[in-house]
Every structure is written in C-alpha cells, then in structure tokens.
Amino acid sequence: MAVEISGLLLGSAVGTLFLALLTYKLLGSYVRKWRQMKPIPGFSPTYPIVGNALHLKRNGGDFFSQLIEFTAERRNEPLLKLWIGPIPFVILYHAENIEMILSSSRHIDKAYAYKFLHPWLGTGLLTSTGDKWRSRRKLLTPTFHFSILTEFLEVMNEQSVVLVKKLEKHAGQGYFNCFNHITLCALDIICETAMGKTVCAQSNSDSEYVRSVYKMSDIIHRRQKMPWLWLDFVYYMFGEGKEHDRNLEILHSFTKSVIAERARSLENPEEEPKTSDSERGQKSGRKRRAFLDLLLSTTDEHGKRLSHEDIQEEVDTFMFEGHDTTAAALNWVLYLLGCHPEEQRKVQEELDEVFGASDRHVTADDLKKLRYLECAIKESLRLFPSVPFFARSICEDCHINGFKVPKGANAVIIPFSLHRDPRYFPDPEEFHPERFLPENSSNRHPYAFIPFSAGLRNCIGQRFALMEEKVVLSAVLRRFQIESSQKREELQLLGELILRPEKGIWIKLQKRR
C-alpha cells in the first residue's frame, strides 16, 4: 500500500512539475511577445490574457464595422495591433506592408483562427500548410487550366438561363431581394462543375445545404472572436458545439455521398445512368467532366492517387469557396450597376456590341471581348471584396515598417480597407470601373488590389470565378435594366467569412427592348 501511495505521489509530483513547466513556457512566450509588440499602435484598452476580446463586438456586422472604423480613423498608421485572448494580431491595410507578408515564401501558414474551419474543410488547399499545401497546390493547379475551365461554360450558361427565367417573374413588379436567387444559381453551377451533381437549387429554393453553409460560417466566425470558447470541451458545454455538429453532418453527408457515387460510376462506367444531365451535356449528349472526376483520376509525382478523405477536403473547399464568394461578388456588381445607370449603360452597350439582339450562350471568345464588364466586376470587388479579411501566421521574427513582429503572431490583411487607399484609388468610395482599364492600372502597386489574395497562396480559382461572373452577369444585363433601392449606409454589411449585406440586395427590374 505504501509503495502504491508513493507511486501516486511521485506521479502527481511529475505531472504537477510538467504542468508548471508548460505554464511557465507559455507564459514566458506570451510576456515576450507582449514586450516586443508594445511599440506597435493598437486597440485600447488591452488587458493581460484576454487582450481586447472583451471590447470586440460579437455580432459579425458590428465587429466588421468596428474594425473598419478603426482602420479608417488610423489610416496613417503603418499597422495596428490587436490581442484576441493571448494571441497577438497585426492588422495590415497598406500595400507595401502586405506585400512583405504575401510575397514571402516563409509566411505561408494560415493563422490560428483557421483551425476552427478544420472540422468542415479539413486541411485542404485553403487551410493546409507547409509541405502538404505545396504538394496539393502543385497537384491541383493543372485542373484550373483555361482549357479545362472552358468546358464548364456550358453549365454556367445553362444555369444562367434558369436564373433569367426566374428573374423574369419579378420584371416590372417593383423591388425584390435578389441575393438568394443569385446564390442558388452559383450553388447550382458549383455543384455541377465541382461534383458533376445537379441539385436544382434554383428550383428548390429552400436549400438545406445553403442554410447550413450560412449557419456554419456564422458559428465559426463567432467562435473565432471568443477565446473562452476555443477549448473544445468548453465550446460543447457552453457554446454552440451541438449546433456546429448538426450543420457539419448536413454538409459532409452531401459531399461524401456524391464522391462515393462518382467514384463508383468511374470504376464501372457501364453502370452509369445514361440520361444523367449532371454528367452529360443536355444538348450534345457527351459526358461532362467535373473537378471531382479530375481529382479521382489525378496522381502525384509518385503515381499515388488522392484518398477519398483527401478528395473530401478539396470538394468541401471548392463548394464553400466556389459558390458563396462568387454569389456575393455577383450581387455586389448588380447592386452597384443598379446605383450607377451610366456605368450600367456602358456595360450594356458592350454586351450589345458582342451579342447583338441574340440570346445565344457566351463563348470563350466572347469572354475576351467583355473588357468593360470585367472592369465593373473588378471595381465591385474593390469596394466590396467577397473575402473582407484573411490572416497568416508569422513564421519567423520579422520587421514590418520598422516594427518588430515576433514569430507566432498573426497578420490580418484587410482588403476592404486596403482597396480604399486614396494613394492608389482617388475618391475611393466612388464606383469608377475605368480605374481598371489597362492605361489606368498598369503602374498601380501589385498589392494594392487583392480580392483573390496574392503571392504564392493566391486563389487558385480566380479565373473560374471571373468566368462565371461574366457569364451570369451578361445573361442578366442583356435582358434587364436594373435599379437599386438601397443607399450605401442602408446595406448594414456583415463582414464574416464572406462580405454580405444583412438585409440582402433589393433591386427593380425592367425588361430591355
């Protein structure tokens, strides 16, 4: 008995010593960062351990407004400091400072807050780091080659036709919220191009998947701002852990079932349904490829194929990044063109020049000719970037504009504020698509406009997104005249994982002659 008690006491002493050493190490690291970053201007008041968390707004819209107001008030500061719990962040919104982080091959790891996306997206292209990210990026880059992307034009055109038919019911009927209509169109496009699956979201507007994407985005964003909920057992006891898991099951079960179905059809092509619109061109009868097909057949340099778990990560990432971001961008273009009839007229004159009075589908050659439409899209992304901020981990000690930023801190890059730098965009709140004509943008700082990030970890799907936006917008603007009802101050921006207006986008449509 005495030996057992002695063993227990020894084990307890060792455990206590280990915990004390761990606490000492963590506390020492925290104090060191606190001292090193003290000269950097920042939010106040800042308290030990909890940092600024007690003074940050919990609601996504309020927090975003708080952040934007702070950067606007301190536009002349080179960078700002923010502590969320014991984790330090530096806020960057000047092109020169952002370039230092995004152009570096050292600072490519995503920030700590991205770990809360792991249950949903795993460690796919968006959230992975280090060697896994490098090998996955190299593996996936060929699937976004222009020659492959043009194969998806047929899907984009077909779903745009469905959207136009839905919008025709609202023409001449006064103002309505178009946000959900556009979102469902983008969802149909990404489902069919990413997974080869037709879900008819535009016909079934009460989409459980869309609801779960929005709910999950909201849940994750709230948790990121509340360090007291970062520990899983606390989150499940006092937070939204159960609601998180319910939505996660909906999202994962959908993509898992599609991957399994697609894998079976590729292994046994004779069993493939011959009339499936999701895998055959509706008019041509030829088989359509999807990103999923490419993932199932892609091999690395050793000839090894991706596992179904690896594919799941990338498909979930494509589904999240490929529909929500693009849907937001499309809505913002429609809103801004509806507010600026003269710019809308210029876009429509270009469309008339390319398409005449026809309602034919958009071709790859047409895309190259829609230059002013592309300028309007880019100017909309400048004012309302789909991803309003993102973050990187500082992987080694560095100096930004003379201030030391220690390893382990996080850099938050805010395109929403960056894109309003008057040095590069005079009258930054004005909507001027001409800013992006070649003669007006060729000498601009390469990191002054980064709606798709920049550097090594820029968005792999940006060409896909621009292609989809051109196709959908050309279909809508060839058919309708648009008028927006909301003023800027009425939008109530929700800057969460995606930048959305709290009450949608309200427009009025009139059929063009």
VODREN-562662 format. One line per 4 residues: number of its first residue (from 1); their letters; for each residue z negated, x negated, y negated of C-alpha. Coordinates in steps of 0.25 Angstrom, whole numbers, plus 2048, in hexadecimal, padded with zeros to 3 digits. Layout:
! residues N
NUM> A> Z X Y; ...
***
This chain:
! residues 513
1> MAVE> 800 800 800; 7FC 7F5 7F6; 80A 7EE 7F9; 811 7FB 7F6
5> ISGL> 809 7FD 7E9; 80C 7EE 7E6; 81B 7F0 7E8; 81B 7FD 7E0
9> LLGS> 814 7F5 7D5; 81E 7EA 7D6; 82A 7F3 7D6; 825 7FB 7CA
13> AVGT> 822 7EE 7C2; 830 7E9 7C5; 836 7F6 7C1; 82E 7F6 7B4
17> LFLA> 832 7E8 7B1; 841 7EB 7B3; 840 7F7 7AA; 839 7EF 7A0
21> LLTY> 843 7E4 7A0; 84E 7EF 7A0; 848 7F6 794; 846 7E8 78D
25> KLLG> 854 7E4 78F; 85A 7F2 78A; 850 7F2 77E; 854 7E4 77B
29> SYVR> 863 7E7 77B; 860 7F3 772; 858 7EB 768; 862 7E0 768
33> KWRQ> 86E 7EA 765; 865 7F1 75A; 863 7E4 753; 871 7DF 754
37> MKPI> 877 7EC 74F; 86D 7EF 744; 876 7EA 739; 881 7F4 73C
41> PGFS> 880 800 733; 87D 80D 73B; 877 81B 73C; 869 81D 738
45> PTYP> 85E 820 73B; 85F 817 748; 853 817 752; 84F 80E 75D
49> IVGN> 854 812 76B; 85A 820 766; 862 81A 75B; 86A 824 753
53> ALHL> 86A 82E 75E; 860 838 758; 869 839 74C; 876 83B 753
57> KRNG> 87C 849 753; 87C 84F 761; 888 858 75F; 895 852 761
61> GDFF> 89B 857 754; 88F 853 74C; 88D 845 752; 89C 842 74F
65> SQLI> 89B 847 740; 88E 83F 73F; 896 832 744; 8A2 835 73B
69> EFTA> 89A 837 72F; 892 82B 731; 89F 822 733; 8A5 829 727
73> ERRN> 899 826 71E; 899 818 722; 8A8 815 723; 8A6 807 71C
77> EPLL> 89C 803 727; 8A3 7FA 731; 89C 800 73D; 88F 809 73F
81> KLWI> 884 808 749; 87F 814 752; 874 814 75C; 874 81F 767
85> GPIP> 867 81C 76E; 866 80E 772; 875 80C 772; 87C 806 765
89> FVIL> 889 80A 760; 892 804 755; 89B 80E 74E; 8A9 809 74B
93> YHAE> 8B3 810 742; 8BB 805 73B; 8C8 800 741; 8C4 7F1 740
97> NIEM> 8B7 7F3 748; 8BD 7FC 752; 8C8 7F2 755; 8BD 7E8 759
101> ILSS> 8B8 7F0 764; 8C4 7F8 769; 8CD 7EB 769; 8C3 7E3 771
105> SRHI> 8C4 7E1 780; 8B5 7DF 781; 8B0 7ED 77B; 8B8 7F6 784
109> DKAY> 8AC 7FD 78B; 8A9 80B 787; 89B 80E 780; 88F 812 787
113> AYKF> 891 821 783; 89E 821 78C; 895 821 799; 892 830 797
117> LHPW> 8A1 832 79A; 8A0 82B 7A7; 89C 837 7AF; 8A8 83E 7AA
121> LGTG> 8B3 833 7A9; 8AD 829 7B2; 8B1 81B 7AE; 8C0 81E 7AC
125> LLTS> 8C9 818 7A1; 8C1 81E 795; 8B3 81A 79A; 8B5 80D 7A3
129> TGDK> 8B2 7FF 79E; 8B5 7F1 7A2; 8BE 7ED 7AE; 8BF 7FC 7B3
133> WRSR> 8C4 800 7A5; 8CE 7F5 7A5; 8D4 7F7 7B3; 8D4 806 7B1
137> RKLL> 8DB 805 7A3; 8E6 7FC 7AA; 8E7 805 7B5; 8E9 812 7AD
141> TPTF> 8F2 80C 7A1; 8FF 80E 7A9; 8FC 81D 7AB; 8FD 81F 79C
145> HFSI> 90B 818 79A; 914 820 791; 91E 823 79D; 913 829 7A5
149> LTEF> 90D 831 799; 91B 837 796; 91A 83E 7A4; 90F 847 79E
153> LEVM> 917 84C 793; 91C 858 79C; 90D 85C 79E; 90A 85B 78F
157> NEQS> 916 863 78B; 913 86E 795; 904 86F 791; 909 86F 782
161> VVLV> 912 87B 785; 906 883 78B; 8FD 87F 77F; 908 884 775
165> KKLE> 909 891 77D; 8FA 893 77B; 8FA 890 76C; 906 89A 76A
169> KHAG> 8FC 8A5 76C; 8F4 8A0 760; 900 89F 757; 8FF 8A8 74B
173> QGYF> 8F1 8AC 750; 8E8 8A5 746; 8DF 899 748; 8DA 895 756
177> NCFN> 8D3 889 75D; 8DE 881 763; 8D5 876 769; 8D3 87C 777
181> HITL> 8E2 87F 778; 8E5 870 775; 8DA 86B 77E; 8DF 873 78A
185> CALD> 8ED 86E 788; 8E8 860 788; 8E0 863 795; 8EC 868 79C
189> IICE> 8F4 85C 798; 8EA 852 79D; 8E7 859 7AA; 8F5 859 7AE
193> TAMG> 8F9 84B 7A9; 8EC 845 7AD; 8E9 84C 7BA; 8F6 854 7BD
197> KTVC> 8EE 861 7BD; 8F2 86D 7B6; 8E5 875 7B2; 8EC 87F 7A8
201> AQSN> 8E0 87D 79E; 8E9 883 793; 8EA 890 79C; 8DB 88F 79F
205> SDSE> 8D5 88C 792; 8C6 88D 797; 8C7 880 79E; 8BB 87B 7A5
209> YVRS> 8C0 86D 7A4; 8C2 86D 795; 8B4 873 793; 8AE 868 79C
213> VYKM> 8B5 85D 794; 8AF 862 787; 8A1 865 78C; 8A1 857 793
217> SDII> 8A6 850 786; 89B 857 77E; 890 854 789; 893 845 789
221> HRRQ> 894 843 77A; 886 84A 778; 880 840 783; 887 834 77D
225> KMPW> 87F 837 770; 871 839 776; 86C 82C 77D; 860 834 782
229> LWLD> 86A 83B 78C; 871 82E 790; 868 82D 79D; 86D 836 7A8
233> FVYY> 860 83C 7AD; 85C 840 79E; 86A 845 79C; 869 84E 7A8
237> MFGE> 85B 852 7A5; 85C 855 796; 86B 855 793; 878 85B 798
241> GKEH> 879 854 7A5; 87C 860 7AD; 886 866 7A3; 88D 858 7A3
245> DRNL> 88E 858 7B3; 893 866 7B3; 89F 863 7AA; 8A1 856 7B1
249> EILH> 8A3 85D 7BE; 8AD 866 7B8; 8B5 85A 7B2; 8B4 851 7BE
253> SFTK> 8B7 85C 7C9; 8C4 860 7C2; 8CA 852 7C1; 8C5 84E 7CF
257> SVIA> 8CC 85A 7D5; 8D9 856 7CE; 8D8 848 7D3; 8D6 84B 7E1
261> ERAR> 8E1 856 7E1; 8EB 84C 7DA; 8E7 841 7E4; 8EA 84A 7F0
265> SLEN> 8F7 84E 7EA; 8FC 840 7E8; 8F7 83C 7F6; 8FE 848 7FC
269> PEEE> 90A 84C 7F3; 910 855 7FD; 903 85E 7FB; 905 85E 7EC
273> PKTS> 907 86C 7E7; 916 86D 7E3; 915 877 7D8; 909 870 7D0
277> DSER> 90C 870 7C1; 901 865 7C0; 909 85B 7C8; 917 85F 7C5
281> GQKS> 920 861 7B9; 921 870 7B6; 930 86F 7B3; 934 863 7BB
285> GRKR> 92C 865 7C8; 92A 856 7C8; 91C 850 7CB; 913 84D 7BF
289> RAFL> 90B 841 7BF; 8FD 841 7B9; 8F3 836 7B5; 8EB 839 7C1
293> DLLL> 8F8 836 7CA; 8F9 829 7C3; 8EA 826 7C5; 8EB 82A 7D4
297> STTD> 8F6 820 7D6; 8F2 815 7CD; 8ED 808 7D3; 8E6 7FC 7CD
301> EHGK> 8EB 7ED 7CE; 8E5 7EC 7DC; 8ED 7F9 7E1; 8E0 801 7E1
305> RLSH> 8E1 810 7DD; 8D6 817 7D4; 8CC 81F 7DB; 8CB 82E 7D9
309> EDIQ> 8BE 82A 7D1; 8C6 821 7C8; 8D0 82B 7C6; 8C6 836 7C3
313> EEVD> 8C1 82D 7B8; 8CE 82C 7B1; 8D3 83A 7B3; 8C6 83F 7AD
317> TFMF> 8C8 835 7A1; 8D7 83A 7A0; 8D2 848 7A0; 8C7 846 795
321> EGHD> 8CF 83D 78C; 8DD 843 78F; 8DA 851 78A; 8CE 852 781
325> TTAA> 8D2 847 778; 8E1 84B 777; 8DD 85A 775; 8D4 856 769
329> ALNW> 8E0 84E 763; 8EA 859 765; 8E0 863 75E; 8DE 85A 752
333> VLYL> 8ED 858 750; 8EF 867 750; 8E3 869 746; 8E8 85E 73C
337> LGCH> 8F6 863 73C; 8F1 871 73A; 8EA 86C 72E; 8F6 864 728
341> PEEQ> 902 86D 729; 90B 862 722; 908 858 72D; 90A 863 737
345> RKVQ> 918 865 731; 91B 857 733; 917 857 741; 91F 864 744
349> EELD> 92C 85E 73D; 92B 852 746; 92A 85B 752; 936 864 74D
353> EVFG> 93E 857 74C; 93B 853 75A; 93B 860 761; 943 86A 758
357> ASDR> 941 878 75B; 93F 876 76A; 932 877 772; 936 86C 77C
361> HVTA> 92C 863 782; 928 856 77C; 92F 849 782; 92B 83B 782
365> DDLK> 936 838 777; 930 843 76F; 922 83D 76E; 928 830 768
369> KLRY> 92E 839 75C; 921 841 759; 91D 836 74F; 916 83F 745
373> LECA> 90F 847 74F; 909 83A 755; 905 837 746; 8FE 844 745
377> IKES> 8F7 842 753; 8F2 834 74F; 8ED 839 741; 8E6 844 748
381> LRLF> 8DF 83A 752; 8DB 832 745; 8D4 83E 73F; 8CF 844 74C
385> PSVP> 8CF 839 757; 8CD 840 765; 8C2 836 768; 8BA 835 75B
389> FFAR> 8B2 829 760; 8B0 820 76C; 8A7 814 770; 8A8 806 776
393> SICE> 89D 7FD 77B; 89B 7EF 774; 89C 7E6 780; 899 7D9 779
397> DCHI> 892 7D5 76C; 89C 7D7 760; 89D 7D7 751; 8A3 7E3 74A
401> NGFK> 8A6 7E1 73B; 89A 7D7 73B; 890 7DF 742; 88B 7DB 750
405> VPKG> 88D 7E5 75B; 886 7E1 768; 88B 7E3 776; 886 7F1 77B
409> ANAV> 888 7F8 76E; 893 803 76E; 89F 804 764; 8A2 813 760
413> IIPF> 8B0 814 75A; 8B3 820 751; 8C2 823 750; 8BE 82F 747
417> SLHR> 8B8 826 73D; 8C2 81A 73F; 8CE 823 73C; 8C9 827 72F
421> DPRY> 8C8 819 729; 8CF 81A 71B; 8D4 80C 71C; 8DE 810 727
425> FPDP> 8DF 81F 725; 8DF 822 716; 8D9 831 713; 8D4 830 721
429> EEFH> 8D1 83F 722; 8DF 843 71F; 8E9 847 72A; 8F5 83E 728
433> PERF> 8FE 83B 735; 907 832 72D; 8FB 827 72E; 901 825 73C
437> LPEN> 90F 823 739; 913 814 73C; 915 810 72E; 907 815 72A
441> SSNR> 8FF 810 737; 905 803 73B; 8FC 7FA 733; 8EF 802 736
445> HPYA> 8E3 7FB 73D; 8E6 7FD 74C; 8D8 802 74E; 8D7 80C 742
449> FIPF> 8DD 817 74B; 8D8 818 759; 8D8 826 75E; 8DA 821 76C
453> SAGL> 8D1 815 76A; 8D8 807 76A; 8D8 7FA 771; 8D6 7F7 780
457> RNCI> 8CF 805 782; 8D9 80E 77A; 8DC 81B 780; 8E6 81A 78C
461> GQRF> 8EB 828 78A; 8EE 828 77B; 8FD 829 77E; 8FB 834 787
465> ALME> 8F3 83B 77C; 8FD 839 771; 908 83E 77A; 900 84B 77E
469> EKVV> 8FC 84D 76F; 90B 84C 76B; 910 856 776; 905 860 773
473> LSAV> 906 860 764; 915 860 764; 915 86D 76C; 90B 874 763
477> LRRF> 911 86F 756; 91F 873 75A; 91B 881 75C; 910 884 752
481> QIES> 90B 882 743; 8FC 87E 743; 8F2 881 739; 8E3 87D 73A
485> SQKR> 8D8 885 735; 8CC 87B 735; 8C9 871 72A; 8C4 863 72E
489> EELQ> 8B6 866 72A; 8B6 872 733; 8BA 86B 740; 8AC 866 744
493> LLGE> 8B0 85A 74C; 8AA 857 75A; 8AA 848 75C; 8A6 847 76A
497> LILR> 8AF 840 775; 8BA 848 76E; 8BC 84C 760; 8BD 85B 75F
501> PEKG> 8BB 866 755; 8AF 86E 758; 8B6 87B 756; 8C4 878 75A
505> IWIK> 8D1 877 753; 8D5 884 74C; 8E4 885 749; 8EE 890 746
509> LQKR> 8FC 890 74C; 909 896 747; 916 894 74F; 920 88B 749
513> R> 92E 891 746
***
